[in-house]
Amino acid sequence: MNTLPDPAPGFDQPIAVLKHCHDRIRKQLATLDKLCAHLPEHGADVQAQQAAAAVIKYFDHAAQLHHDDEEHDLIPMLQTTAAGADADLLAQLVPLILSEHDQMSALWQNLHEQLRAIADGSAAALRESEVRRFGALYAGHMEREESQIAPMAKRLFSSAQMAALGDAMQMRRGIGAPVSAGQAVAGLRKDYGQATLSEHDVAADPIAQFTAWFEQALKAEVNEPNAMSVATVDASGRPTSRIVLIKQFDARGFTWYTNYDSQKGCQLAANPFAALLFFWPELERQIRIEGRVERTADAESDTYFHSRPLKSRLAAIASAQSKPIASRAALEHNYDVVAQQVGEEPPRPANWGGFRLVPERLEFWQGRRSRFHDRIVYIRQPDGSWARERLQP
């Protein structure tokens, strides 16, 4: 008996590939049904964790590619080609198909959060009613496409159109004819779906909300959660940006340290406003912060400067930040001279210290599926209070 799985069709048969995707979706839906029966008796054991992880992997990636195939290639090609009764049928089916994609994405968002907890062993609950709704919606959706959309495509598409559809599907998956990075960048797309953000759940104070998210970034071991982009504007109105590390945040604002004679220092002297950006891809989150910038008190700058490792303090003295220098050797020579001159306890140079951005606007962004992101913004009012509202993605 042949126990090997049926081979997947090639992209020279794009409609067969789409049908094969449906078959894989049916297998994942069957796994969800089995998980519902398994969890009450066995909990989130190794078998359940592996099953949950597999379902997440499929619906986070492959299923979304399948939807994109339909929305960006198959359906537009049919709409361009169909006429008469075929066009009339498409006019009825397409809004329903697209609506079902949105509904399935919303249902998957809820299931995703439950399955993630099962996959990491922290919970063993999977709401059966949502699994059944998800499965029933997908079942009806796939039957409609297989009985009406696929036969129409096979009947109407020329061999050239089939080849174009297959090529587009391959490119979406990063296979097929090589393209330059400049061309490929348009196809780079990652759908988000880890969490949601509601104006009813966030803190009333944006600093408290930032603190909560920052602590979650630390717990999630985000790569350098303290790294932020600082954007400034020069005297002629031209913006520049760079990555720096935040060193303190509290009710007063967001603080970092630098050379006051650097490019950003000079620009802030001319125009004391800046924008900060934190991006934590591991959590699918970003935070934008805008406001007026002021220097920290000398005592604060002294305290932080003397808390730094000795070599960092010597480097801050030796480097005329942002100014040209002939070579790396010349830079290292300057460091050696400073190290010999100032000893083990170098004083903080007068042109080095802290900047604090006093926030006037903070926006919290949570990635969501199909680029329908959550955005909650806080704006400081004249009396110092904060107004909060949702922005459209």
HUHU-V636535 format. One record per residue. RES is the residue in one letter. PSI is psi in degrees with one decimal (NA if undefined). Layout:
# HUHU-V636535
res=RES psi=PSI
res=RES psi=PSI
This chain:
# HUHU-V636535
res=M psi=134.1
res=N psi=114.4
res=T psi=2.6
res=L psi=146.6
res=P psi=152.8
res=D psi=133.7
res=P psi=146.0
res=A psi=141.2
res=P psi=157.9
res=G psi=167.4
res=F psi=-1.4
res=D psi=-7.3
res=Q psi=69.3
res=P psi=-33.4
res=I psi=-36.8
res=A psi=-34.9
res=V psi=-43.4
res=L psi=-39.7
res=K psi=-38.9
res=H psi=-38.0
res=C psi=-41.4
res=H psi=-42.0
res=D psi=-38.4
res=R psi=-36.0
res=I psi=-42.0
res=R psi=-38.5
res=K psi=-39.4
res=Q psi=-37.5
res=L psi=-37.4
res=A psi=-37.2
res=T psi=-40.4
res=L psi=-43.3
res=D psi=-42.4
res=K psi=-36.4
res=L psi=-40.1
res=C psi=-38.1
res=A psi=-29.8
res=H psi=-41.1
res=L psi=-44.1
res=P psi=-31.1
res=E psi=-37.9
res=H psi=-11.5
res=G psi=-165.2
res=A psi=65.0
res=D psi=-177.0
res=V psi=-40.9
res=Q psi=-43.1
res=A psi=-41.2
res=Q psi=-43.6
res=Q psi=-41.0
res=A psi=-44.5
res=A psi=-43.0
res=A psi=-38.7
res=A psi=-41.3
res=V psi=-43.8
res=I psi=-47.7
res=K psi=-41.4
res=Y psi=-51.7
res=F psi=-22.2
res=D psi=-27.4
res=H psi=-68.3
res=A psi=-42.8
res=A psi=-36.8
res=Q psi=-38.1
res=L psi=-40.3
res=H psi=-45.4
res=H psi=-40.4
res=D psi=-38.1
res=D psi=-44.8
res=E psi=-46.3
res=E psi=-36.8
res=H psi=-15.3
res=D psi=-62.2
res=L psi=-53.6
res=I psi=-46.8
res=P psi=-37.7
res=M psi=-39.5
res=L psi=-42.7
res=Q psi=-33.1
res=T psi=-32.3
res=T psi=-36.8
res=A psi=150.3
res=A psi=163.2
res=G psi=-129.3
res=A psi=-33.1
res=D psi=-43.7
res=A psi=-39.2
res=D psi=-42.4
res=L psi=-41.8
res=L psi=-40.4
res=A psi=-29.6
res=Q psi=-39.5
res=L psi=-39.8
res=V psi=-47.6
res=P psi=-36.2
res=L psi=-43.7
res=I psi=-45.2
res=L psi=-38.1
res=S psi=-40.6
res=E psi=-36.9
res=H psi=-45.2
res=D psi=-42.7
res=Q psi=-42.5
res=M psi=-36.5
res=S psi=-41.0
res=A psi=-43.4
res=L psi=-39.3
res=W psi=-35.7
res=Q psi=-46.2
res=N psi=-43.7
res=L psi=-35.7
res=H psi=-45.5
res=E psi=-39.4
res=Q psi=-43.5
res=L psi=-34.7
res=R psi=-41.1
res=A psi=-36.4
res=I psi=-42.0
res=A psi=-34.3
res=D psi=4.1
res=G psi=10.1
res=S psi=-11.4
res=A psi=163.7
res=A psi=34.0
res=A psi=130.8
res=L psi=115.0
res=R psi=112.3
res=E psi=-35.1
res=S psi=-37.4
res=E psi=-35.4
res=V psi=-43.2
res=R psi=-41.3
res=R psi=-43.7
res=F psi=-47.2
res=G psi=-41.5
res=A psi=-39.8
res=L psi=-44.3
res=Y psi=-40.8
res=A psi=-48.3
res=G psi=-39.0
res=H psi=-48.3
res=M psi=-38.5
res=E psi=-40.9
res=R psi=-42.9
res=E psi=-39.3
res=E psi=-30.1
res=S psi=-21.4
res=Q psi=-47.3
res=I psi=-50.5
res=A psi=-46.7
res=P psi=-35.6
res=M psi=-43.6
res=A psi=-43.7
res=K psi=-33.4
res=R psi=-35.6
res=L psi=-31.0
res=F psi=137.0
res=S psi=170.3
res=S psi=-34.1
res=A psi=-39.8
res=Q psi=-40.5
res=M psi=-42.0
res=A psi=-40.3
res=A psi=-39.8
res=L psi=-45.5
res=G psi=-41.1
res=D psi=-42.6
res=A psi=-40.1
res=M psi=-37.9
res=Q psi=-45.5
res=M psi=-37.7
res=R psi=-29.6
res=R psi=6.4
res=G psi=24.0
res=I psi=170.1
res=G psi=-156.0
res=A psi=134.1
res=P psi=144.4
res=V psi=160.9
res=S psi=160.0
res=A psi=-36.1
res=G psi=-34.0
res=Q psi=-37.9
res=A psi=-24.8
res=V psi=-29.4
res=A psi=-25.7
res=G psi=-3.7
res=L psi=121.1
res=R psi=126.1
res=K psi=122.4
res=D psi=141.0
res=Y psi=154.9
res=G psi=20.0
res=Q psi=-35.5
res=A psi=176.0
res=T psi=166.4
res=L psi=118.6
res=S psi=140.7
res=E psi=-17.4
res=H psi=-15.8
res=D psi=-22.3
res=V psi=159.7
res=A psi=154.0
res=A psi=-30.1
res=D psi=128.3
res=P psi=-27.9
res=I psi=-37.4
res=A psi=-39.4
res=Q psi=-41.9
res=F psi=-43.4
res=T psi=-43.5
res=A psi=-45.5
res=W psi=-38.4
res=F psi=-41.6
res=E psi=-37.5
res=Q psi=-35.5
res=A psi=-39.4
res=L psi=-44.6
res=K psi=-36.0
res=A psi=-0.5
res=E psi=45.0
res=V psi=141.8
res=N psi=114.2
res=E psi=67.4
res=P psi=-18.5
res=N psi=-0.4
res=A psi=133.6
res=M psi=149.3
res=S psi=134.1
res=V psi=117.0
res=A psi=129.4
res=T psi=171.4
res=V psi=135.6
res=D psi=-178.4
res=A psi=-23.8
res=S psi=4.0
res=G psi=10.8
res=R psi=128.2
res=P psi=152.3
res=T psi=158.7
res=S psi=158.6
res=R psi=164.7
res=I psi=130.1
res=V psi=172.2
res=L psi=126.5
res=I psi=140.7
res=K psi=-13.8
res=Q psi=144.5
res=F psi=141.3
res=D psi=-165.8
res=A psi=-23.1
res=R psi=-29.8
res=G psi=-157.5
res=F psi=122.0
res=T psi=136.4
res=W psi=167.4
res=Y psi=146.5
res=T psi=-178.7
res=N psi=124.5
res=Y psi=-18.5
res=D psi=3.6
res=S psi=174.8
res=Q psi=-48.0
res=K psi=-34.9
res=G psi=-44.3
res=C psi=-39.7
res=Q psi=-39.1
res=L psi=-28.3
res=A psi=-35.2
res=A psi=-33.5
res=N psi=95.4
res=P psi=48.0
res=F psi=146.5
res=A psi=166.9
res=A psi=133.6
res=L psi=151.2
res=L psi=122.7
res=F psi=133.0
res=F psi=120.2
res=W psi=84.1
res=P psi=-29.6
res=E psi=-28.9
res=L psi=1.0
res=E psi=47.5
res=R psi=149.5
res=Q psi=154.9
res=I psi=124.9
res=R psi=134.0
res=I psi=129.8
res=E psi=144.7
res=G psi=-172.8
res=R psi=144.4
res=V psi=137.0
res=E psi=158.6
res=R psi=146.5
res=T psi=161.2
res=A psi=151.2
res=D psi=-39.0
res=A psi=-39.6
res=E psi=-43.4
res=S psi=-39.7
res=D psi=-46.3
res=T psi=-46.1
res=Y psi=-42.3
res=F psi=-44.3
res=H psi=-8.9
res=S psi=-11.5
res=R psi=155.5
res=P psi=149.4
res=L psi=-44.4
res=K psi=-32.5
res=S psi=-38.4
res=R psi=-43.1
res=L psi=-39.9
res=A psi=-37.7
res=A psi=-34.2
res=I psi=-40.0
res=A psi=-26.8
res=S psi=124.5
res=A psi=80.6
res=Q psi=134.5
res=S psi=-3.8
res=K psi=146.7
res=P psi=153.3
res=I psi=150.9
res=A psi=-39.5
res=S psi=168.7
res=R psi=-36.4
res=A psi=-40.8
res=A psi=-38.7
res=L psi=-45.4
res=E psi=-31.6
res=H psi=-43.4
res=N psi=-41.2
res=Y psi=-45.3
res=D psi=-39.7
res=V psi=-45.4
res=V psi=-43.4
res=A psi=-38.3
res=Q psi=-32.1
res=Q psi=-39.6
res=V psi=-14.8
res=G psi=-151.5
res=E psi=-16.5
res=E psi=68.6
res=P psi=139.6
res=P psi=154.9
res=R psi=127.8
res=P psi=148.9
res=A psi=-24.3
res=N psi=19.1
res=W psi=131.2
res=G psi=-163.0
res=G psi=151.0
res=F psi=141.1
res=R psi=122.7
res=L psi=120.9
res=V psi=110.0
res=P psi=140.6
res=E psi=-21.7
res=R psi=130.8
res=L psi=132.2
res=E psi=126.8
res=F psi=125.9
res=W psi=125.8
res=Q psi=122.1
res=G psi=139.5
res=R psi=168.9
res=R psi=149.6
res=S psi=30.0
res=R psi=20.5
res=F psi=66.5
res=H psi=160.8
res=D psi=132.3
res=R psi=120.3
res=I psi=125.8
res=V psi=141.7
res=Y psi=134.2
res=I psi=126.6
res=R psi=133.6
res=Q psi=163.9
res=P psi=-30.0
res=D psi=4.9
res=G psi=-9.5
res=S psi=174.0
res=W psi=130.1
res=A psi=142.3
res=R psi=137.6
res=E psi=162.3
res=R psi=141.3
res=L psi=150.7
res=Q psi=146.6
res=P psi=NA
